[in-house]
Amino acid sequence: MTKQFFLFGLLPLLLILNPSRACDVNAPPDNVPLNTDPNLRGVAVFLPSLLERDDQGPFVELIKVINKFYPEGKISITIEPVKRIYSDINNRRADFGMPTMKLSDAQESTLPTQFSHESLGKVTFVLYSNKKRPISKLDMSDPRAVNTLNIEAPPVDWGFPVQTVVDLELSMKKLNAGRIDAVLWAQEEADYEIKKLHLNNIQRAYFNDYPDMFFMPCSKRGDFVNQAISKAIRAAALSGELQKAHDKVHHSYVDWQP
């Protein structure tokens, strides 16, 4: 069951008047007429223990908090495979995707999508390596060393070469067996796989914290959706409820070893 809510009044006009965004400067112009339909459809990637269903779980509870501060509109969320999420966003079959992290402000100008103006909180990324060949964040700062490593991570520009994680469980199993050098991933999801699969040959090291974001297409509709959702996030943050809910999704680094 998806959470639903409604959008009325002057909000559509306000969103049209403030279409601020930062997208790929080489993106083709958006010649599609502005769609101000208040019903917003989101697509979310399946995350073990965090986002397995669209009617329950820590991420769904976070969305419910944001919904409390967005009484004007209606939203629906479905869980889909990663490849379909980006396809739906690019082909305008979905209004926004979630979750994603923002490495830097400069990153957005190279993407075909835009980040929400407001973040949900911070997500901690951990560097996972094999205990027989442990790798630290300091090791990752050495270009000569990092370029020789077989690292699996989300497909973004980390500043060093990575292979895309297609299946997190498979990536963690390969790391545990010593078939790859490292996995760079959000703490909660990767830790869940370690505990579920009883992987004992993995070394953990803190890497960095990044803003936890929604993303939308670079289009007039994307601008409209961004303004609506970001307005609700700001209100939820000011109330203090957003942080409490986000702490149940992502929390600060926990120093432990399998």
N, C-alpha and C positions, 0 to 999 in steps of 0.2 A: 504494500500500500504506500503510495507516495504522498508526501506532504504538499498541500495546495494552499494558495493564497491569492489575493486579488489586487489589481492596480487601477486606480481611478484618478479623476481630477486633473490637476495641473501638471502632474509629474511628466507625462509624455512631452508637453511643451518645454518644460525645463530641461529635459534630456536633449531635445533637439537643439536647444540654444547653447549647450555646453558639450560638444563632441570631442573633448580632449582625449588624445591617445598617442601612443608612440609605437609605430609599426615599421616593418621593412620599407625603407624609402623607395625600393624598386618594385614594390607591390603594384599590380595594375590598378587603375582607378575603379572605384565602386560606382557603377552606373545603375545599380538596382535601386528603385525607389525606396525611400525609408519605410520600413515596416514597424509600426508602433503597436503591434499586437501585444497587450500586457501579459499574455500567457507565455512564460519562459520555460523552455525545455533544456535541461542539463543532462550531460552524459558523464558518467564517472567510471574510473578504472577499478576493477576488482582488486581489493587489497585484503590479504588474509588477516582475519581477526578485527580489522578496522572498517572495511567496506565490502561486505559479502552480500548484503541484501539492501534493497532500497527502502525498507520499512523499519530497520533496527540496526543497532551498532553505534560505536562512538562517533563516526563521521555523520551519521544520520541525526544523532542527537545534536551535533554542532549545527547542522542545517536547520533543525527545529528552533534553535535559539535565534538564529538569524531571521527565521520566519516571523518570530514574535515582533520584530522591529521592521517588518515589511508587510504591513496589513493591506497595502494598496494593490497587490498583484497576485498572480497565480504561478506556481512553479511546479514542474515535475522532474524527477531524476530517475534515470535508468542506469544500470551497470552494464558495461559493454567491454569487449576486448580492446586493448590499447590501439591497435591499428584501426579499428572501426571508429573509435573516438575521434582521432585526427581526421579521418575521412568525413565523418558527420559534421565536424566543425568546418572543414574546408568546403564542403558541398552545401553548407547552410541548412543541413537537416537538424542541427542542434544549435542552441543559442550560446551555450558555454560548456566548458569541460572542467573537470576537477579530478584529483588535486594535481598541482604541479608546484615546482619551486622556482624562485627567481634568483639566478646567480649574481646578476648585476644589472644596473640600469642600462648599460650599453648593450646587453644581450637582446633587449626588446627590439632595438632598431634593425636587427638582422632577421627577425622572425616574421612568418606570415600570420601570426596571431598577436593579440595584445593581452597583457596581464591585467587583472582587476586593479583598480586604483588603490584599494585597501587590501592588506594581507590579513589572513585569519590568525596568524601567529608565527612562531618559528618552528622549523622542522630540523632536527639534528641528523646530520649525515655522519656515518661511521665508516671507517676504512677497515674492511675485513680482509685478513691475509691468512696464509697457512702458518701454523706454529713452527714448522721446520724452516720457513723463510719469512719471518715477520717483517712487515713494512710499516713505517711510521709516516706521519704527515711531513716530517722533515725530509724523508727520502723522496717524497713526491715533489719536492721543490727543486730537486736536482734534475735538470732536463736530460742529461745523458743517461741517468738511471731510469727515470720514469718512462722514457721512450722505448726501453727494452722490455717493459713489463706488459703482461697480458692482463688487462684490467677490464672488468665488465661493470657497466654503470648505466644510468639513464642517458639517452642520446642527446646530450647538450654539449656545448663547447666548454670543456673543463680546462682547456689550455694544455692538454696532453691527450694522446690517443687513447680511445676506449672502444670496446666492443659493446653493442647494445644488449642489455639484459632482456631476453625474450620471455624467460620463465625463471622467476626468482628462486624457486625451489631447486631447479636444475642447476642454476649458477652456484648456489651455496653448496650443493653436493659436489660439483666439480672442484670448487675451492677446497673443500674438506679433503678431497682425494688428491690434491696437489696438481690438478690438471690445468688450473689457471693460477695467476699470482695474487689477484685481489678482486674484491667486489666493493664498490662504493655505493651505499644505499641508505635509505632512511632507517633509523635505529629500530623503531618498533616492528616494522615488517620483517627485517632481516633477523632480528633477535627472535621473533616468533618462529621463523623457520629453523633456526639453530636449536631451539628448545624442542620443537615438535619432532625434528628428525634426529635428535640426540647427536649433533655434530660436535665432536670433541677436539678436532684438529684445527680449529679456527682461532685466530688472534684478533681481538678488537682494539681499535684506536680511534679516538675522537678526530674528526676531520673538520667540520664547520657547521654553523647554523645558517639556514636560509629562510627567507620569507615563504610562507605557505600560501599559495595563490589559487584563484580561479583563472581561466583563460578564455578569451572570446575571439571570434574572427575579426580581421581588420576590415570592417565594413560599417556602414551607417547603422545597421541593426546591432552590430557588435558594440558600437559606441552607446547606443540606447540601453542595451542590457548591462553594460559595464557601469553606467551611471546609476542604474536602478539597484543593482546588487551591492555596489560599493557604498551607496547611501545607507543601506540596511546594515552592512558590516560596521560602518562608523558608529551607528546608533547602538548596536549591540556591544561594541567595544567600550563606548562611553558608559554603558550601564554596568560594566564589570562582568557581565554574564558570558561574553565571548571567550575571555581568557579561561574561565572556569571550565567551559565546555571543551576548549581546545587542549587544555592540559590532560584531558582524558584520551585525546587522540595522539598528540605528540608532546613529550616532555623533555626537559633538559638531559644532557648526557649522563648516563648511568655507567659508572666504572666497574665493570665486572668482566670475567673471562669464563668461557665455557669449560 
